[in-house]
Amino acid sequence: MSNKSKELNMLNAGEEVQFARSLRSAAEKKLAKMPHADTPARPAEEILYELQVYQIELEMQSEELQRAQLMIEESRDRYTNFYDLAPVGYITLSHEALIGEINLTGATLLGKERGKLMRKRFAAFVAPEDRDRWDQYFTSVLQSDDKLSCELAVLRGDKTRRQVRLDSLRLLKDDKSPVVRTVLADISERKRSEEALREQEEFYRMIAENTDDFIAVLDLEGRRLYNSPSYSRLFGDPELMKGTDSFAEIHPDDREHVRRVFKETVQTGIGLRIEYRFVLPDGNIRYMESCGGMIRNSRGDASRVVVVSRDITERIQAEDQIRTLAFYDSLTKLPNRRMFDDRLNQAMAASKRSGRYGALMFLDMDNFKPLNDQYGHSAGDLLLMEVSRRIISCVREMDTVSRFGGDEFVVMLTELGTNKKSSIAQTGIVAEKIRAILARPYKLTLQHEGEAETAVVYHCTASIGVVMFINHEYRPDDLLKRADMVMYQAKESGRNQVRFFNI
């Protein structure tokens, strides 16, 4: 017997002696309280006294035994309830993986009556595709002192499948063969949830990876947590952008506005659709349209922001092209009649507010038609483009040069001065400057298909009619009619002249 076992036996013997003494004392006290229980004086009476004490001791021991038995039965019932009705299965397996014990929950999980599971191999309930894993797992449990876990599928008695988790620990008892205590938990619902989540993630991943839109997940400070693969078209590998500031690539003129909208989305949870410019690493600018949405955690607190963007550069360019076609001359790129009318109305309104004069010049090129007749319309187009450049060089940026069609141009000068005489003089200087520069020879290089380039020097002048305006003295159409009228007067008077209306 080991020293430890001897010490345990000595301790148990001591406890028994102490219990006997306390029982003897309790019996004597109980006898003393009984009627006619005098202290014995003679030997016979001493024997009787001892017998009475002994009888009381036996009665008290019997009562203690009954109470102990009742407690044991109650403990057994509680243990049985806890064991059998536990939410997980408890299984004891032999070293050969035979079922030695199993609770009701475990039997229910395996779909068999408990009595029919005894001495059955647990492997018989493991799904075929997981049996090799089960064998490796059980072998590892038998060789380890630690608890080991495993997840696999089991086939129940009714052939239905359950996903379970095994937590097993090997126990060694009194030098006997080891047994394995296993906790069996049904994780089928969790597995279904995981599979549903995986399918959902795969669904959204396929959308994110195959959409032309740009999807970004940002933290509440605007740092990137995720970028869809579509970002690689702009920046290369999107993985390299994680953790970077999502506002860094926004055009400086648009950045503060985008930040403000982002903060508003974080604060209110409401996403706004905005347009802004993106500056690419090579310096190119792309126009983007974005809308953000808030992601909240289980407590309802703001967690992340999802931003879906699309490249609208082509749309913006198309809109610009449409605007250009609608408001600009396709040949000279000057404002056309529609835009000029709008600017004239604005200039007349500004003149009313400031009390300053404005001027309108109507120009018609002299001797233009022979150029088209002799060299073709391409030659005429070259001359008109050069005319537009020369006129622009004579006016301020705030003034407007417009082509009305053919060889007719209109120039509008604004914010000249409050004095009519000085404003007329200022306008006359500009008009004369335009007339002089348009009278210079035009060196045109003509290129016809299949022919060598031809250099042509052409002389062409302009007749210019001018009308002054202030406030809303005349309607816009009346101003143009007056300017057109005096332009024809200049042309009839010998061309290459400037003529003012009503001076």
Buried (B, 14 or more C-beta within 10 A) or exposed (E): EEEEEEEEEEEEEEEEEEEEEEBBEEBBEBBEEEEEEEEBEEEEEEEEBEEBBEEBBEEBBEEEEEEEEEEEEEEEEEEEEEBBEBEBBBBBBBBEBBBEBBBBBBBBBBBBEBEEBEEBEBEEBBBEEBEEBBEEBBEBBBEEEEEBEBBBBBBBEEEEEBBBBBBBBBEEEEEEEBBBBBBBBBBBEEBEEEEEEEEEEEEEEEEBEEBEBBBBBBBBEBBBBBBBBBBBEBBEEBEEBEEBEBBEBBBEEBBEEBBEBBEBBBEEBEBEEBBBBBBEEEEEEBBBBBBBEBEEEEEEEBEBBBBBBBBBBEEBEEEEEEEEEEBBBEEBEBBBBEBBBEBBEEBBEEBEEBEBBBBBBBBBBBBBEEBBEEBEEEBBBBBBBBBBEBBBEBBEEEBBBBBBEEBBBBBBBBBBBEEEEEBBEBBBEBBBBBBBBBBEEBEBEBEEEEEEEEEBEBEBBBBBBBBBBBBEEBEBEEBBBBBBBBBBBBBEEEBBBBBBBEE
